[in-house]
Amino acid sequence: MPRQSRIDAPGALHHVIVRGIERRNIFRDDQDRYNFLERMGALVEGTATVCYAWALIPNHFHLLLRTGAAPIATFMRRLLTGHAVSFNRRHRRHGHLFQNRYKSILCQEESYLLELVRYIHLNPLRAKLVADMDALGKYPFCGHGVIMGKHARGWQEIDTVLAYFGKRVGSARRSYRAFVTKGIEQGRRWDLTGGGLIRSVGGWAAVKALKKEKVHVKSDERVLGDGDFVEKILSRSRERYERQYALKASGIDLDNVAARVAELLGMDIEQVWAPGKFRPQVLARSLLCYWAVRELGESMTAMARRLGISTPAVSKAVARGAVIAEQNGYKIIPNL
């Protein structure tokens, strides 16, 4: 059975789980961990991705991310490739470092943001890397200590999390810590990482209750949320792919997109592809990248090669292009 494509959208919340191949360690020492965090921090800031929670375990790691300018697949490809190259060079090894396919679960924020922050940040305690909550707060390779103010990671978003627990930082941190502590007794939460149906309804007890009542609930292993949320996400995903298919079936390719950008901005098509930092070139390149990546499904790497710029530059152009198109009501095809 072919594996399903990842589901993503600008602003989507993802719980990402990455494991070492054959359960081997992907962090052998603190230098590996610090190298990884430096790389991840640069990516978070460079792609306007939001990171709410993270935890590094010797043979795997967890992230809770909100998609920014770059799709989750692009963000993870750059993060994993960079870490694998660095790790292999440091330890003089060859071959794959990670399992072939990391897990990325699109999450319903209202119901699961805090649950996932707690679950992810308790991982070092469950793995017995730290002895108790005091040690967890001091542990430098988990986002819990950042929220508690014990470590500084400017790229981690802590204000959003603390806002759920109060307006004053001190009292909010105490309430947050109590919330995390209460999660220790829950153990491993299979409903947060297991199969789609269990995730969709909130646990096996809920699944059995619904089956007894003969209630059908929409589920998908790529989504964490209630049945309505799952259906909405899958519907949006289908619409996006159907739109890409419709554009390609209509013969729309990169050259057509460039011509449309030239038409809208009143410039020659050569100017759309031309390098430069003047406002007309920046506007044209931004619209071109946005439509190519988000509408046609072109990869950022391919666009970077075509334009002779870096992949991070394409990521920023996509974000700018989205704003330009929205503010001006620009479309590739006016009636599509």
ZAVOLUM-297990 format. One line per 10 residues: number of its first residue (from 1); their letters; for each residue x, y, z of C-alpha. Coordinates in pm, whole numbers, plus 32768, in hexadecimal, padded with zeros to 4 digits. Last residue first. Layout:
! ZAVOLUM-297990
NUM) A) X:Y:Z; ...
//
This chain:
! ZAVOLUM-297990
336) LNPIIKYGNQ) 7C2D:8BA9:7BCB; 7B82:8CDC:7B38; 7CAD:8DC6:7B20; 7DAF:8CB8:7ACE; 7EF1:8CE2:7B91; 7E3A:8DB9:7C8E; 7E85:8F13:7D20; 7D92:8FA5:7E1E; 7E80:90C2:7E70; 7EAE:9086:7FE5
326) EAIVAGRAVA) 7E95:8F0C:7FC9; 7F86:8EEC:7EA4; 8086:8FD1:7F47; 806C:8F20:8098; 809A:8DC8:7FFE; 81BB:8E4A:7F2C; 8273:8EC5:805E; 8261:8D6D:8100; 82CA:8CC1:7FBD; 83EC:8DB8:7F98
316) KSVAPTSIGL) 8467:8D62:80F5; 846F:8BF0:80A0; 8519:8C3A:7F53; 862A:8CF7:800C; 8650:8BD0:80FB; 8682:8AEF:7FC7; 879D:8BCA:7F4A; 8796:8C8C:7E04; 87E2:8C3E:7C97; 8679:8C60:7C2A
306) RRAMATMSEG) 8655:8B04:7B93; 872E:8A61:7C9F; 866C:8B06:7DBA; 8524:8AA9:7D12; 858D:893B:7D08; 85EF:8944:7E77; 84A8:89EA:7ED5; 83ED:88C8:7E39; 82DD:890A:7D37; 817C:88B9:7DAA
296) LERVAWYCLL) 80CE:898A:7CA3; 8005:8A63:7D93; 80DA:8A82:7ECE; 8236:8A61:7E3B; 8210:8B00:7CE2; 8109:8BF9:7D52; 81D5:8C77:7E76; 8320:8C71:7DBC; 8299:8D3F:7C98; 81E8:8E34:7D7C
286) SRALVQPRFK) 8327:8E6D:7E45; 8405:8E83:7D10; 8324:8F8F:7C7A; 8316:905C:7DB8; 848F:9042:7DEC; 84D7:909D:7C82; 83F5:91D0:7C91; 8487:923C:7DE6; 85F4:9237:7D7F; 86B9:911A:7E17
276) GPAWVQEIDM) 872C:9071:7CDA; 8724:8F33:7C0F; 8659:8F23:7ACC; 8549:8E1B:7AA7; 8427:8F0F:7AB9; 84ED:9011:79F6; 8503:8F27:78CB; 8385:8F19:78C8; 8377:908D:787E; 82C3:9162:797E
266) GLLEAVRAAV) 8164:91D9:79CE; 8141:9139:7B26; 8010:9068:7AD4; 8084:9009:7976; 81E5:8FB3:79E4; 815B:8ED8:7AFC; 8077:8E29:7A01; 819E:8DED:7914; 8269:8D5B:7A32; 8147:8C74:7A88
256) NDLDIGSAKL) 812B:8C04:791F; 82A0:8BBD:7916; 8285:8AF7:7A58; 816F:8A1A:79D1; 7FFB:8A3C:7994; 7F84:8949:788A; 7E1D:8940:7905; 7E5A:87E1:7989; 7F78:8874:7A56; 7E93:8976:7AF2
246) AYQREYRERS) 7D7C:887B:7B2D; 7E6E:8782:7BCA; 7EF4:8889:7CB7; 7D90:88EB:7D0F; 7D31:8780:7D4C; 7E60:875F:7E2D; 7DF8:888D:7EF8; 7C8B:8827:7F05; 7CE5:86CA:7F7B; 7DB8:8759:8095
236) RSLIKEVFDG) 7CA1:8846:80F7; 7BAD:8723:810A; 7CA4:8654:81D4; 7CCB:8770:82CC; 7B54:87A6:82ED; 7B0F:8633:8317; 7C18:8614:8425; 7B91:8744:84DB; 7A30:86B9:84D2; 7AA6:8569:8558
226) DGLVREDSKV) 7B67:85FD:867C; 7CD8:864A:8667; 7E2F:85B9:8622; 7E68:8583:84AC; 7F59:84AF:83DF; 7EC9:8365:8458; 7D76:83C4:83CA; 7C21:83A7:846A; 7AB6:83FA:841E; 79D5:837F:8533
216) HVKEKKLAKV) 78B6:8289:84FF; 77C7:825E:8624; 7749:80FD:8660; 76F6:8152:87CB; 77D6:8036:883C; 78DA:80A7:873F; 78CF:8205:87D0; 7904:8186:8931; 7A20:80A2:88C2; 7AD4:81C2:8815
206) AAWGGVSRIL) 7AA3:82A6:8944; 7B43:81A3:8A26; 7C5F:817C:892A; 7CC4:82EA:893B; 7C6B:8449:88C5; 7B7E:842B:879E; 7C64:8480:867D; 7D9F:83F7:871C; 7D07:829E:874A; 7C87:82A3:85E4
196) GGGTLDWRRG) 7DD5:8314:8553; 7EB6:821A:85FD; 7FB4:826C:870B; 8075:83A7:8769; 7F90:8483:883A; 7E93:8371:8890; 7FB5:8293:88EF; 8006:837F:8A0F; 812D:82E6:8AC6; 810D:830E:8C3B
186) QEIGKTVFAR) 7FDC:83C6:8CC0; 806E:83E4:8E1F; 8176:84D8:8DA4; 806F:85BF:8D10; 8022:8664:8E5D; 8186:86E5:8E67; 8152:8797:8D1A; 8020:884F:8D9E; 80D1:88A7:8EE4; 81F4:8934:8E1B
176) YSRRASGVRK) 8103:8A04:8D47; 805E:8A8D:8E80; 81AE:8AF1:8F11; 821B:8B89:8DC8; 80D9:8C51:8DAD; 8107:8CD2:8F12; 825E:8D5B:8EBE; 820A:8DDC:8D63; 80D7:8EA2:8DCA; 7FB1:8E89:8CDA
166) GFYALVTDIE) 7F50:8D24:8D2B; 7F64:8BB7:8CC8; 7EF6:8BB8:8B5B; 7FD4:8CE8:8B1B; 8100:8C12:8B7D; 80DF:8B41:8A41; 80BF:8C68:8954; 81DC:8D1F:8A01; 82CC:8BF9:89DD; 831D:8BF5:8869
156) QWGRAHKGMI) 8477:8B59:8842; 8567:8C14:875B; 8603:8CE2:8871; 8678:8BAC:8929; 86E5:8C1A:8A83; 86F0:8B1E:8B9F; 8662:8B15:8D00; 8539:8BF8:8CAF; 8431:8AED:8CF3; 83C6:8AF6:8B86
146) VGHGCFPYKG) 8531:8ABE:8B22; 8557:89A2:8C1D; 842F:88EF:8B81; 84C0:890F:8A21; 85A2:87E1:8A4A; 8716:87B2:8A1A; 8799:8892:8B2F; 870D:87C9:8C57; 86EB:88BE:8D79; 8570:88B6:8D85
136) LADMDAVLKA) 8576:873E:8D57; 8659:871F:8E86; 8559:87CF:8F60; 8443:86FD:8EC8; 84EC:85B5:8F23; 8604:84BF:8ED5; 867B:852C:8D7C; 86DC:8458:8C50; 85E7:8353:8CD0; 853C:8336:8B79
126) RLPNLHIYRV) 83F1:839A:8C19; 849E:84C8:8CB5; 8544:852A:8B6D; 83F1:8507:8ABC; 832F:85E6:8BAB; 835B:8715:8ACA; 82B3:8668:89A5; 8180:85FE:8A6B; 8155:8750:8B11; 8175:8819:89CF
116) LELLYSEEQC) 8095:8718:8926; 7F7F:8739:8A25; 7FA0:88B4:8A16; 7F6E:88C3:889E; 7E70:87A6:888F; 7D07:8815:889E; 7D10:8974:880E; 7E35:8928:872B; 7DAC:8806:8663; 7EE8:8757:85F8
106) LISKYRNQFL) 7F95:86F2:84B4; 8068:85C2:8505; 81C1:859E:8467; 8272:8451:8492; 83CC:842D:83F9; 83FC:834B:82CF; 8536:828A:8277; 85A8:825F:83DD; 86CA:8346:8422; 8845:8332:840C
96) HGHRRHRRNF) 8875:829D:82B3; 89CE:823B:823F; 8B32:8296:8298; 8BF4:82CA:83DB; 8D19:839D:8442; 8C79:8416:8586; 8C93:858A:8543; 8C55:8569:83CC; 8B2F:8480:83F9; 8A8D:8565:84FA
86) SVAHGTLLRR) 8ABC:86A1:842A; 8A30:8600:82EE; 890E:8564:83AD; 88C0:86AC:8461; 88B4:8775:831F; 87E0:8673:826B; 86EE:865B:838E; 86B8:87D2:83B6; 86A9:8820:8242; 85B5:8705:81FE
76) MFTAIPAAGT) 84E9:8760:8330; 84B1:88C9:82C7; 8465:8868:8160; 8369:875E:81CA; 82C6:884D:82C4; 8285:8944:81AD; 8358:8A82:81BC; 82CD:8BDC:820B; 8250:8B73:8360; 81C1:8A27:83D2
66) RLLLHFHNPI) 817A:8A12:8547; 8260:891F:85F5; 8258:882B:8719; 839A:8763:870B; 83F9:860B:8791; 854A:855A:8784; 85DC:83FF:875A; 86FB:8316:87B8; 87AE:83DE:88C9; 8676:84A5:892F
56) LAWAYCVTAT) 8650:8613:88C8; 8513:86C9:892E; 8452:87DE:8885; 832D:88C7:88C5; 828A:8A01:883A; 8357:8A37:86FD; 82D1:8B35:8604; 8351:8B31:849D; 83AC:8C86:840D; 848F:8BD2:8314
46) GEVLAGMREL) 85DB:8C70:8377; 8585:8C80:84EA; 8525:8B14:8509; 8641:8AAC:8422; 874A:8B65:84EB; 86C5:8AD1:862D; 86C4:8973:8597; 8830:898D:852E; 88A0:8A0F:8681; 87CF:8906:872D
36) FNYRDQDDRF) 886A:87EE:865E; 89CC:8865:869D; 897E:887C:8812; 88FB:8718:8814; 8A20:8687:8754; 8B0D:8742:883C; 8A54:86B2:8967; 8AAC:854F:8903; 8A39:842A:8832; 88FF:84C4:879E
26) INRREIGRVI) 8855:83F9:8689; 886B:82BD:8757; 87FF:817B:86AF; 8696:8108:86AE; 86CF:8043:856C; 86E6:8195:84BC; 86C6:82B1:85B3; 856F:833A:85FB; 84BE:847F:859F; 8370:84EB:8630
16) VHHLAGPADI) 82C5:862A:85B8; 818A:86B6:865A; 810C:87B2:855E; 8035:88EE:8576; 7FCC:8983:8428; 800E:8AF6:83EC; 803F:8AD3:8275; 7FBB:897F:820C; 8033:8819:822C; 7FC1:86B4:81FD
6) RSQRPM) 80CD:85B6:81AA; 8091:84C7:808B; 800B:836E:80D8; 80E3:823A:80B7; 809A:8150:7F9A; 8000:8000:8000
//
